[in-house]
Amino acid sequence: MNIEQMRSVLDSLPDPVFNLSTSGKYVALFGGQDVRYYHDGTSLVGQNLYDVLKPEKADYFVRKINEALTSGEMMVEEYELSDKDILGLPDEGPEDPIWFEGRIQALDFKVDDESVVLWVASNISERYQLEKKLRYWGDTDQLTELYNRRRLEQDLAAHLASFNRYDISTSVLMLDLDNLKSVNDIEGHHKGDEIIVALADILRKQMREADAAYRYGGDEFVIVLPNTEIKQAISFAERLNSQFATHAESLTIGDIAVTVSIGVTAISADDDSHETTLRRADKLLYDAKNKGKNKVTGF
Ligand SMILES: Nc1nc2c(ncn2[C@@H]2O[C@H](COP(=O)(O)OP(=O)(O)OP(=O)(O)O)[C@@H](O)[C@H]2O)c(=O)[nH]1
C-alpha cells in the first residue's frame, strides 16, 4: 500500500482519530466518517484545546494526554462533552451531552518538539444512556419510583459498615399500610395502587435529602435516616403517620380506614448484619399492628 492509499484508509475510519500534543494542540485528525455521530472536525487542526474548550475541560484533556505519555500504556477514559464545555456557547445549551470513550496512546515521535498521543474518540452516548436506564430500573420500584429492596440491602449494609467504623447513628423505619386488602377487595386493585403511590409521595415530601425511602414489598416500605437518633426517628414516624391519615381520608371511600403502622429502630452495635436490623424493625411493625394498627412503635 502506498502513502496515498494509507491516507485514504485513515480518512475513512468511522471514529475520529486525533493527534494531540502535550500542550493540547490538535496536530492532526483522521477519520470521523460516521456522520451519524460526528461533525467534521478538520477545522480543529492547528488550534489548541484551550482555543476551543472551556479551561476546566481543556485541563482535563491535557491531564489525560500527559498521563498517557507518562504511563506509555493505552488508557481508556469515558467523558462527556456538551455545549457548556465549548467556548462561546451558553452554559445551558439545547443539546444533551455526548458521551465518549477515548482510547489514548502515547506515540513514539515528536511534532514541533512536543510529545504527541493518539486519541480515538468513540461516541458511546446510546450505550451510556441505556446503561443509565438499566442502573435506574435495577434500583427502582416501577409503581412508586422509590428505591427497591435490592437497593435497600445494598445501602443498609453500607450504613452498618459506617456505623461500625464511625459510630454514626442510622435509624430505620418499617412501614406497612393498614387494611389495603379491603381497599383492593371493595374498590379494586387500581385504588389500592393509588394509595401505595400516595404514601410514596408523602414519604418523598417529608424526607430530608440524606434520607432514602424504599418499597420493601407489596404494601411495605422502609425509610433509612442517616445521622438520626431513635428519638428523632420516632417523632418523624409520628409525623408521617398523621400526615398520611389526613391525606388518606380523601383517598378512601366508605368506612375503610387506610392508615399506616410503623416500626422504628436504629442500627445497633449488636447487629451482625443489616438483616438483623430489618428483622427488628419488622418485629416492631408487627407489634404496632397488634396494638390496633395506625401506630408507631419504636425501640
Ligand atoms: N393494589 C395493590 N395491592 C397490593 C400491591 N402489593 C400488595 N398488595 C396487597 O396488599 C395487601 C397486603 O397484605 P396485608 O398487609 O396482609 O393486607 P392488609 O389489609 O394491609 O392487612 P394489615 O396489614 O394487617 O392491615 C394484599 O392484599 C396484597 O394483595 C400492589 O402493588 N397494589
The ligand as an SDF file (V2000), in Angstrom:
LIG
                    3D

 32 34  0  0  0  0  0  0  0  0999 V2000
  -53.2940   -2.5780   44.8020 N   0  0  0  0  0  0  0  0  0  0  0  0
  -52.2000   -3.1870   45.1780 C   0  0  0  0  0  0  0  0  0  0  0  0
  -52.2590   -4.0420   46.2320 N   0  0  0  0  0  0  0  0  0  0  0  0
  -51.1290   -4.6490   46.6160 C   0  0  0  0  0  0  0  0  0  0  0  0
  -49.9100   -4.4490   45.9580 C   0  0  0  0  0  0  0  0  0  0  0  0
  -48.9630   -5.1880   46.5680 N   0  0  0  0  0  0  0  0  0  0  0  0
  -49.5970   -5.8490   47.5690 C   0  0  0  0  0  0  0  0  0  0  0  0
  -50.9090   -5.5270   47.6020 N   0  0  0  0  0  0  0  0  0  0  0  0
  -51.9360   -6.0090   48.5050 C   0  0  0  0  0  0  0  0  0  0  0  0
  -51.6760   -5.5530   49.8090 O   0  0  0  0  0  0  0  0  0  0  0  0
  -52.1830   -6.4930   50.7450 C   0  0  0  0  0  0  0  0  0  0  0  0
  -51.1010   -6.7740   51.7420 C   0  0  0  0  0  0  0  0  0  0  0  0
  -51.4820   -7.7590   52.6540 O   0  0  0  0  0  0  0  0  0  0  0  0
  -51.7870   -7.4160   54.1470 P   0  0  0  0  0  0  0  0  0  0  0  0
  -50.7490   -6.4590   54.6670 O   0  0  0  0  0  0  0  0  0  0  0  0
  -51.9820   -8.6810   54.8700 O   0  0  0  0  0  0  0  0  0  0  0  0
  -53.1990   -6.6790   53.9990 O   0  0  0  0  0  0  0  0  0  0  0  0
  -53.7750   -5.5230   54.8670 P   0  0  0  0  0  0  0  0  0  0  0  0
  -55.2190   -5.4630   54.5550 O   0  0  0  0  0  0  0  0  0  0  0  0
  -53.0000   -4.2800   54.6110 O   0  0  0  0  0  0  0  0  0  0  0  0
  -53.5670   -6.0820   56.3210 O   0  0  0  0  0  0  0  0  0  0  0  0
  -52.9070   -5.3500   57.5590 P   0  0  0  0  0  0  0  0  0  0  0  0
  -51.5230   -5.0150   57.1850 O   0  0  0  0  0  0  0  0  0  0  0  0
  -52.9780   -6.3500   58.6650 O   0  0  0  0  0  0  0  0  0  0  0  0
  -53.7200   -4.1370   57.8390 O   0  0  0  0  0  0  0  0  0  0  0  0
  -52.5900   -7.7410   49.9540 C   0  0  0  0  0  0  0  0  0  0  0  0
  -53.9830   -7.7700   49.7880 O   0  0  0  0  0  0  0  0  0  0  0  0
  -51.9370   -7.5110   48.5900 C   0  0  0  0  0  0  0  0  0  0  0  0
  -52.6590   -8.0650   47.5290 O   0  0  0  0  0  0  0  0  0  0  0  0
  -49.8700   -3.5560   44.8420 C   0  0  0  0  0  0  0  0  0  0  0  0
  -48.8520   -3.3100   44.1980 O   0  0  0  0  0  0  0  0  0  0  0  0
  -51.0420   -2.9570   44.5000 N   0  0  0  0  0  0  0  0  0  0  0  0
  1  2  1  0
  2  3  2  0
  2 32  1  0
  3  4  1  0
  4  5  2  0
  4  8  1  0
  5  6  1  0
  5 30  1  0
  6  7  2  0
  7  8  1  0
  8  9  1  0
  9 10  1  0
  9 28  1  0
 10 11  1  0
 11 12  1  0
 11 26  1  0
 12 13  1  0
 13 14  1  0
 14 15  2  0
 14 16  1  0
 14 17  1  0
 17 18  1  0
 18 19  2  0
 18 20  1  0
 18 21  1  0
 21 22  1  0
 22 23  2  0
 22 24  1  0
 22 25  1  0
 26 27  1  0
 26 28  1  0
 28 29  1  0
 30 31  2  0
 30 32  1  0
M  END
$$$$
